[in-house]
Amino acid sequence: MPASLLELFDGRSEAIAGRLSATIPYAIIGATDEADARATALASIPTTYNSIPRSGIVISERINATTWKAVASYDQPDSGGGSDTATLENTYTFEIGGGTQNVKQGLAAAVGYAATGTPPVIDGINFDGDNVNGVDIVTTQYQWSETYWFSPGAVTTAYKTTLSAIVGTVNDATFRNFAAGEVLFLGASGTKQGNGWWQITFKFARERNATDLSVGDITGIAKGGWQYMWVYYGKKVDGTDENKSLVNKARAVYIETVYMSWSFSGLGIGS
């Protein structure tokens, strides 16, 4: 008759907080010798306990001619960073700083000065007689990153392919309470830990959508946060009969879509 395994309750212990572990004793009954006891222990003691992998088995004592005592140990693997999956937390960091933007129109009419007479009205900043060169100014840009833990089976080749497809696109629906078109996905970086779990950091930037913008005499302009706006200028006669001059005038404004819209649901981190 083959040897059998009986779980014992005396001497059993379990860690339920922090790094999970357990120690469970067994009686091996009806073993012909120690080799039979070892074989029975290896074949019959479960390899996991409450999803914690078995880390070792010790034949601790021989109780009688055919009975041995074995003690199985279960330990949660180290994550590689000094913490385990029971205590891993998602993190969020942000940075609010200044980006740069070239503007060719002021927010109000420019104040001009001339040695004699009235200076011509110039519809644009830094007009050199041929082109409106504009000026680079600091604009608010909100960037942030979010770090999540993913189980070993979640980060597949298909998932990584999805991430690469979303890089450089803007949200097609509300994301993190920002309107569609305001959030640009800058990319992600991932590290596989010693226990098989993945730590992935996602990076985003936000530019506000704008409505009712004005450029010169052109009003009611709507621009998505990551759309590109440019102005077409043309020559126009300006001034009185005694002081006429040709100046550049904003004739049209164009809003260009330079980033594709995409569903961020494929990131797997919610909306």
Secondary structure, 3 states (H helix, E strand, C coil): CCCEEEECCCCCEEECCCCCEEEEEEEEECCCCHHHHHHHHHHHCCCEECCEEEEEEEEEEEEECCEEEEEEEEECCCCCCCCCCCCCCCEEEEEEEEEEEEECCCCCCCCCCCCCCCCCCCCCCCECCCCECCEEEEEEEEEEEEEEEECCCCCCHHHHHHHHHHCCCEECCCECCECCCCEEEEEEEEEECCCCCEEEEEEEEECCCEEEEEECCEEEEEECCCCEEEEEEEEEEECCCCCCEEEEEEEEEEEECCCCEECHHHHCCCC
